[in-house]
Amino acid sequence: MPTMGALHQGHLALVERSKRENDLTVCSIFVNPIQFNKPEDLAKYPRTEEQDSLMLREVGCDVLFMPSVDEFYPSQVLTSINFGTIEQSMEGAFRPGHFSGVGVVLCKFFNLVKPQKAYFGQKDFQQCAVVRQLIVELDFDIELVICPTLREASGLAMSSRNKRLKPTQLENASKLYRALQTLAQVFRDGLPLKASISTIKNTLEQDGIFEVEYIEFVDTHTLAPVGIKHDPARVVVCIAALIDGVRLIDNLLVEHE
Ligand code: AMP
């Protein structure tokens, strides 16, 4: 399972699941420079390698793969991957080049580690869809295992980036989850989606705490925007917002959660 470190319970749940389902679990920690479109976001990404390796040891992870950037990318990476329509919305639209960087690092990991299964978190919903496409279209003989999002008691999705938030900001950040719950209910009740998105966006932004990048209802597989008539079993509502410059993402399946 690939990670960028600053590990939390969400990551450890992936390791634990892999341990239950496999003989050998490999976890990587690599803050992949080519998937960051903003240098300041890369520079500020939390790095807690010593604590991370202790945590992995405690949960019994068998192998930690933690290459340096120079060792992993001995020369400038010239390859890029275009995932087509699946990366044209949401993260792909707001972070140009992001999924190309994700695709390149994963191809390298898959070739180096040769896993039978790869564990990813639903928290990064679009990433899961991109990885699914990568595995299928490039014939990687790997089973993709998607694990549910682990949350704080407040509902806030666990994230390495939460480490950059002060206590009051953490409290505010949990509003994102409540916004998703409201929107999932909006879909189930058959209420107008656009108007509801705009109301929720305004509410989140009114105190100047959040800057909402996007709120979208999309198809769980194609990630194309959906309308109210779409099969609810195939609808996920996704959000990305900045809170004091810290970018958070989250999502909720409208039917199951
Ligand atoms: P990251 O270190 O943020 O790149 O995440 C590494 C893996 O852990 C990705 O597959 C994430 O989707 C997953 N992950 C991150 N946060 C959570 C969470 N709160 N619950 C479950 N999985 C998570």
Residues whose N, C-alpha, C, O or C-beta is under 5 A from the ligand:
A	BS01	AMP	P2 T3 M4 G5 G10 H11 Y119 F120 G121 Q122 K123 D124 C147 P148 T149 L150 A157 M158 S159
